[in-house]
Amino acid sequence: MNRPANRKELLTHINHVSFAVDDVKLYLDTHPCDKEALSFFQEMSRRRNEALKEYASSYGPLTADTADRSCTECWNWINEPWPWQEGGC
């Protein structure tokens, strides 16, 4: 996978894979045995998790579940700029 070059590109990538995850989850609700859709879901989920971890390590966590690495001493994940600040979105 080509890595996004900057914060904005990484956020755009996270939005794209998050949309794909959410969209295929809805499809799987009505087609639970579709192996191709399940495989797509697993791949997009993996990509989303990797991108969220990459974002968290570079810019601070976007979600509370990715705050574990940056919040070892105190709950500091809210100190980073929000995604919509500094041209994030």
MOLIN-V444711 format. One record per residue. N is the residue number from 1. RES is the residue in one letter. OMEGA is omega in whole degrees, 0 to 359 (NA if undefined). Layout:
n res omega
N RES OMEGA
N RES OMEGA
This chain:
n res omega
1 M 175
2 N 181
3 R 175
4 P 187
5 A 185
6 N 184
7 R 182
8 K 179
9 E 179
10 L 177
11 L 177
12 T 178
13 H 179
14 I 178
15 N 180
16 H 182
17 V 176
18 S 177
19 F 179
20 A 179
21 V 182
22 D 181
23 D 181
24 V 174
25 K 178
26 L 178
27 Y 181
28 L 175
29 D 181
30 T 180
31 H 189
32 P 182
33 C 180
34 D 185
35 K 179
36 E 178
37 A 179
38 L 177
39 S 178
40 F 178
41 F 181
42 Q 180
43 E 180
44 M 177
45 S 178
46 R 180
47 R 180
48 R 180
49 N 178
50 E 181
51 A 178
52 L 178
53 K 178
54 E 179
55 Y 181
56 A 182
57 S 182
58 S 190
59 Y 185
60 G 186
61 P 174
62 L 183
63 T 182
64 A 181
65 D 174
66 T 180
67 A 186
68 D 183
69 R 184
70 S 183
71 C 181
72 T 182
73 E 179
74 C 182
75 W 188
76 N 185
77 W 178
78 I 180
79 N 179
80 E 176
81 P 177
82 W 184
83 P 182
84 W 176
85 Q 177
86 E 179
87 G 183
88 G 182
89 C NA
